[in-house]
Every structure is written in C-alpha cells, then in structure tokens.
Amino acid sequence: MKQTPKKIAIVGSGLVGSLLSIYLRRLGHAVTVFDRRPDIRTIVFSGRSINLAMSNRGWKAMAEIGIEDDIKKIAIPLDKRAMHVVGKPMYFQKYGKDGEAIWSISRGILNRKMIDLAEKAGVTFKFEEKVWDVDLPEAKLYTGETEKGEWEEYKYDLIFGCDGAFSRVRHKMQRRSRFDYSQDFIDVGYKELTIPANADGSHKLDAHSFHIWPRGNFMFIAMPNLDGSFTCTLFMPFEGEISFESIKTKEEAQHFFKVNFPSVDQEIENLAEDFFKNPTSAMVTMKCYPWTYWDKVALVGDSAHAIVPFYGQGMNAGFEDIYILNEIIKKHGDDWESIFQEYQKERKPNADAIAELSYRNFVEMSSKTADPRFLLQKKIEKRFAKKHPDKWIPLYSRVTFSDRPYSEALAIGDQQEKIMQHVMELPNIEDKWDSVEVEERILSLL
C-alpha cells in the first residue's frame, strides 16, 4: 500500500536511526536526522564500543533494502567460539550447522557506512544539534546549544526516537500518565581493550572465532577486525575482591592479566595500558510501554528496549523493529495510528523476551561454558538436534540463526531446558550420552 510523503524527524544517528532513515526515504518521505554528537565520520572512537555480532535478523533487515552485500564487505564471519579455559588447551564450539555464522563488525565502522548510505538515499543529517524538548501532540522538536539558551523549533508530521537507552524522546513520553518504565543496572561493568595485529597485518588469534575466557564472575572476550586487530572486552564487577575498583596500578593490571589470561601474555603491556586509558562503562536493561504516542511519535531500538549485550542481539533486535515496522506499513498505508499500535503490540513481548535471554546468557558465558556437565548437556542437545532437526532446534540457533519471534524462542527454550534436566539425571549419563536410550528419553518427553 502506497504512503503519502510525510516530513519525518529521527532523533539519533546511531545504527538504528540511520537504518530507519533509509527505509523511510525509500517510502518517499522527507527525513531529517538530529544528533547531539558530532558526525561519527569525523571523530576518533571513544573506547566504549563492544564489537557487534550481526546475525540473521540484522541481515534480513539489510537485505530488504539491498545493502546486505555492502555491509558484508566490512564484517568477518565467525562460525565458532574459541574457549580459553584455565588448565585446558584452547578448544572450539561450533555455533550451529555448517554455514551458520555470526559476523563481527566494528560499531564505528558500521555506523559510518550507514550514514554514508543514508545520505546517498537523500537523508539530511543535523549533527551537534541537541534536542531539549519534544511537543508530542504537535510533533515538534526544540533544539539549541544549551538548555537555558535560545531554542529552535522544528515542526514535523512524525518523530521517531532512536536516541538510545537514555532517550530524550522517551523522557518526554515518561511524563505522561500511564507510562510504564523500569531500568535495571547489573553490577558488572565493561571495558574495551585491544589486541593489535601482527607486524604483517595478520590476526594473533583464530580470525573466524569468537574468543571467550570464562572465569566465573568475570570474563574476557575478543572479536576480530578486518585490520588484523581484535576488539576485546573485559566484563567484571565494579566492586569486590576481583573488580575494576580493586585494580589500582599498572603492575596490578599486568598481574591480573598474566594470572587470568595467560594465552594473551604477549599483549599484557598493551592490555594494562588500555585498562587505565579506556573508561569503565555500565550496562542496563531498560523496559517501557507504550512505545508510541498516537499517530505522531514512536520509539525504536534501545530507546524502547535497551538490553545487556550477552546474546549479541541488541543491534539485531533494533534492526528487526525496523523490518517489522516496514511490513506493518505495507499493510496499513497512511493509517499511522494503526501502524504504531500494531508495531508496539507485536514488538513489546519480543523485546522483553530477548532482554531475559540476554541476561541469562551472561550467566551461561561467564560460568557455565567451562562446566563439564553443561558442556555434556549441550553435546546431547546438538546430537539430538542433528538426528531430529524437525523436533529440536537449540535455543541459541532459534535466537541467532532464525527470524522466529524471540518470545517463541524463550518459551520453547524453557521447555527444552526442563526436558534436559530430566535427561541429565539419568544414571551414568556421562557414559551413555550418545545412546539410543537417551535419544528415546528425549523423544518421550517432547
């Protein structure tokens, strides 16, 4: 169904705002993107970015507007985890079936590319223009250099808030009656670190793996970049015996890395330097509802549903918001009130589900991936899924290599976990994990 061209503002030039602007331009709308920050294409990165893991949902949103191939050129496929467990040689865990991979991509490089593509599509960007206020019923934005100074007024037909977990647009919506809002910070922070490339530009670790050093209540991860370097992230409690707070000197940082991550000992000097140079950042789960105001304003991505990064689905979920919104637009044409109502009803349960799954995956990645019983359970699941692909798709594959609803993945994942708990209680499961008895037991419980 065709749409009448509208004058649309997007607040936030990040990944979700940039992609949404391209979609809306393709529908014939005049689109202006506001951002309080400078143009990311002109600045040095801040040391606050975890490399992104693009998976099926994200690629589907890219493919819909024909930019998938452009983006794949700046990404690296990772088909497995490389596990660095204390006291064991490094080993690999395949993610899914052959050919299934997540793609490592630098947030900054992707954001620059998306803004280039949006400008090429005819989107106008207004950088260093901070939105201080939003008139929701009138779809007006007010920008200015300071909160107390002169403001400029802009009038639009529609406004989209894509301005992240601490959204200004959502802040205005929160002041309205019957707006539900919650935020939950976890007591674990993160710090970005770097492993540089070898002198010849090659990678120091396997370039097609997501590297994990699980250490219980803290962990270290590394994802490859095209230039041969790895963007690494240290996740650790803010306070406590082993925490960001407890490491006060470069010598203490060097000792910490040497003891806990011996496989990167040649990078100790560099990691210890980054430890004090880069900021420690917090992680929050943010939920709210409603996501829309009549037929005027809507929240998309983190401004509606910020999640912790442990499933690699934050960006993918935001991109899926846009894909689903576009499908609903095709159905309802110019009826923006119906579009917004259907959009938020469809996406809210799925946003809540991926928030829950992301938090659980932190526990799994930091504690369970080195636990022999957990690994045995996963091995049993994988074997069964291979023999009965019509009856069992592992939870990780449902989330990462499928576009079925997150809420469905969570519900089926919970059922599968109950079944596996029964299976893991079978006597001598370690010896007969690949037997017909175990297979029949799972079939009987399905």
N, C-alpha and C positions, 0 to 999 in steps of 0.2 A: 504494500500500500504506500503510495507516494505521500511525502510530507510537504507542507507549506514551509518555505525557508523562514527560519527564525534567527533572531540576534541572540547569541548564546555566550555566556561567560563561564570560564572554568577557572577555579581558584586552585593553583598548584600546578607546577610544570614538571613534576616528577614523572615516573613511568606511567602511572595510571592516567594522570591528566593529559600527558602527551598522546597516549594511545586513544583515549576518548576523543580528543580533538580531531584526530584523523578520521575516526568513524563518523563524527558529526559533520565534518566537512564533506565527506563522501555522500552524505544525505542532502547536501545542498545548503547547509546552514552557514551563517557568518559567525566564526568562532574567534574569541579573544581569550588568551590565557594570561592570568595575572600571577606573579610570583614575587614574594618579598625579597628573595635571594637574587644575587647576580646570576647571569647566564652561566650555567654549569660548563659550557664550552669554553669559557674564558678563565676558569679558576683551577687551582691545584686542589686535588681531593683532600678531604679532611681527616682521614683515618677513622671514620665512623661507619664504614660500609662492610657488610658481610657479602662475599660473592654470592650471586644469585644462582638458583638451580631451576632453569626453565624445564618444565615438563609438559605433558600432553595438553593440559588446559590452556597454558600460555601459548603453545604453538598453534592451537586451534584458533585462538583469537587473532593471532598474527596472520594465519593462512586466509582467514575470512576477508582480509583487506589486501592480500597479496604481498606481504612484506616478510614472510617466513624465511625465504632464501637470503634476503639481505641480512637478516639478524643471525642466521646460522653461520655466516662468514666471520662473525665476531665472538663465536661461542665454541666450546670444546665438549664433545660428548663423553660422559663418564658412565661406564656400564657396570661399575662395581664399587664397593667400599674396600679400602685397604686398611686393615685393622693392625694397629701398633699396640699390642697388649704386653704388659710387663712380664718378662721371663719367657716370652714365646717369640719365635721368628715372625715377621710380618706375614699375614695371610689375607686372602681376598674373599669377599662375599658378593656374589653376583646379585644385581638388583632385581632382575626379572628374567623374562625369556630372552633368547638371543635377539639382538637388535634393539632391545629396550634400554634406554639410557636417559639420564638427566643431563642437562647441558650447563656447564659452568660458564658464567658470563659476568663481567665486571659491571656493577651497578652504574658507575660513572660513564663507562664507555657506551653502555646500552642507552642511558638517558640522553647522552649527546646525539646518538644516532636517531633516537625517536624524535627529538626536537628538530633535527635536520629534515626528517621525513614529513613532520607536521608542517613546517614552514613551506616545504616543497608543495604540499597539498593546499596551501593558501591560508594557514592559520596565522593569526597575529599574536605575538608574544609581547607582554609588558613586564620586563624584569625590573627588580628593585622598586616595585610598586606594591606597598603593603596594604592589604585590605584590613581596615579597622572596624568597619561595621557593615551589616547587611540588613536591608529592609526586605524581609521575607515576602510580605503580601505584594509589594511593588516590584520585586526582583531588581532592587537597586544595590549597587556596591559603592562604598565610600573608601577612597584610598588617600594616603598622604604620607609625608616623611615622618611625622610624629603623631602620637595620639591626641596631643593638645593643639597641634598646629592646624593649618588650613587643609581642608579635605576637598577632594574632587569627587563629584557624584557621577556615576555611570548607570544608565537605565538599560535593562535587558529584558528579553522575553522569558529566558530561563537561566538559572545559575546552577552549576554543578560544583560541589565541594569535593576536591581531590587533594586536600591540603593536609593529609596525614593524621596521625594519632592525636595530635593536639590542634585539630582543625578549628579555624576561626569561624567557618560557616556553621559547623556543628555547635560551637559555643553559643552562637546566636539562637539556634534551634532549641538548645537546652533550657533557655529561659522561658520557653512556652509551657503551658500546662500539659500534664500527662506525657512528658517526655522521659523515658527511662534511660538511665545512664549508669555505667559502672566502669571502674578501671582497677586493674589488679597488677601491681608490680611484683615480679618474682625477686627473691633475694640474691639472685645470681646476676652478675653483670658480664659484659664482654669487652674485649679489647682487640683491635685489629693489629696484626703483626705481619711481617713479610719474610718469605724465603726467596732471595734473589735467584736469578737464572745462573747457570754455569757460564764460564767465560765465553763459551761458543754459542750461548743463547739457548742451550737445551735445558730441560727440566731436571732438577736434582732428585725428584721422586717420580714414580709412575704417573704419566701425564693424563691417563684416562681413568683415574680412580679418585674417589672422594676419600681423603685420608682422615682417619679418626684415631685419636689417642684417648681411649676412655679410661678415666681414673676415679670412678665413683662420684664424688660430689663436685668434681671439676673435669673439664675435658678440653682438648685442643683439636682443632680441625684445620685442614688445608685443602684449598681448591685451586686448580691450575689456571693460569692466564696464558694468553697467546704469546706473550713475550718471553716465556720460559720461567717466569716467577710464579710463586704461589701466594695467594692471599690467605693468610691464616687468621684464625680467631681463637682466642683463649676465653673460655666460659668458666667463671669461678665466682664463689660467694664474695659479696662486698666486704663482709666482716667475718672474723672467726680465725681458727688456728691456721688453716690454709686459705688465704683470701687475698684480694687485692690490697686490703689495708695492711696485711702482715708483711708485705714485701716493700721494704723502705729504701734499700740501697741497690746499686747496680750489682754488687757482689752477691746480695741475697737473691736477686733475679737470676743471675748466672747459675747459682747453686740450685735454685728451683727448677730451671730448665734441664740442667745436667742430670739431676736425680730422677725427674719425672718423664723426660722426653729424650732418652739417650740416643734415639735414632736421628735426632736433628742436632747432635752435639757440635757439628762443624758450623752451625749457624748461631751458636749460643751468644756470641758477641753482638750480632745484629739483632737478635730477638730481645736481648736485655736492653739494648738502646731504644728499640721501638716501644718496649714496655713503659718507659718513662716519657717518651715523646708523644705517644698517642693517648687520647682521652679514654677513660673507662665509661662505657655507656650502659644505660638501664634498658630493661625490656618489660613491656607492658601488654596485657590483654585488655582491650577496650571493647565494650559492647554498648549498643544504644538502640533505641527504637522510639518512634518511627524514623526512617531514613529520608523521608520526603516531606515537603510542605506543599500541599495541594498540587497544583499543576505548575509550580514555579521553581522549586528548589529540590535538589536530590544530592545525597552523599554517595560517593563511590570509593571503593578501596579502603585503605586504612582509616579514613575519616569516619567510616561506618563500622569497621570491624578490624581493629589492629590486633595482630596475634604475635606470639613469640615465634622465633624463626626455625624451630627444630624439625619441621616437616618440609622446609623449603617451599612452602605453599603461599606465603604472603603475597608475592607478586602474581603468582598463578591465579589465586583467588580474586585479586583485583581485576586482572585481565578477563577472567571468566564473568565477573559482574558486567563488564562492557559487552562481551559476546551475548550474554543472556538479554541484557537491556536492548541490544540491537534486534534480537529475534522478536522481542515483545513489540518494539516499534513497528516492525514489518506487519504485525497483526493489527495494531490499533491506529496506524496512521497519525492524524493530528490530535487524537484524544490523549493529551499528555497526562491528564488526571488518571485515566485507566492504565496508561503505561507505567506511571510511577507506583500506583497501588499494586499492580501485578509484580513489578520488579522487586519491591521490598518484601512482599509476601513469599515470593519464590526464593529470594537470596538469604533472608534472615536465618532460617533454620540451618542452611548450609554453612553460613558464616559461623554460627555457634558450634556446629559440628567440627569444623576444621580448627577452631580455637581449642577445643577439648583435645583433639588428636595431636595438635602441635605440642601442647603441654605434656601429654603422655609420652611423646616421642623424645622429649628431653630426658626423662627418667630412663627410657629404653637405651638411648645412645650413650649416656654417661655411665650407667650402672650395669645394664643387662647384656650389652653386646659382648662383654667379656665373660659372662656367666655360662659355664658349660651346659647347664640344664636348659637355659634359654636358647642356646645355640642348637641343642638337640631338638627342642620343640620346633624351631624354625626349619631344621633339616627334615623333620617328619612332615611338616606342612608343605614344604617345597616338593617333596617326593609325591605326596598325595595329589597336590595340585597338578603335577606333571602327568600323572596317570588318569586324573579325573578333572580335566580343565573346565568341564561343564558344571561341575559340582563345587569347586573350591578355587576362588581367586584370592591370593593372600591380601591382607589389608593394605600393605604398602603399595601393591600393584593397583588396587582399586583406587587409591588416592592419587598415585603418581602417573600411572600409565593408562588411565581411563578418564572419561569425562562424565561418568555417572555421578549423581549428587553426593556431596560429602556426607550428608545426613544418612544416606543409604549405606555408605562405606562404614560409618561409625556403628550403625545398628547391626550390620552383618558381621563386622569385626568383633563386636561384643559377643555375638552368638558363637563365632568360631573360637574365641578365647575360652568360653565355657566348655566347649567340646574338647579343646586341647588340654584343659585342666584335668578332665576325666582320663584322657589318654595318658597323660604324664604320670598318673597314679597307678598305672598298670605295673605289676611286679616285674622287675628286671627289664624295664623299658630300654635301658642303655644297650642291652644285648639284642633285643628283638625289634628295635625301632623300625627296621625295614621289612618286617614280616607281614604275611597275609593277615595274621591275627590283628595287628594294629590297623591295617587298612580296613578290615571288616568292622572293627570297633568304631572307626570314624564314620563309616557308611551307616552304621546302625544309629548313630547319634544325630545324623543330619536330618 
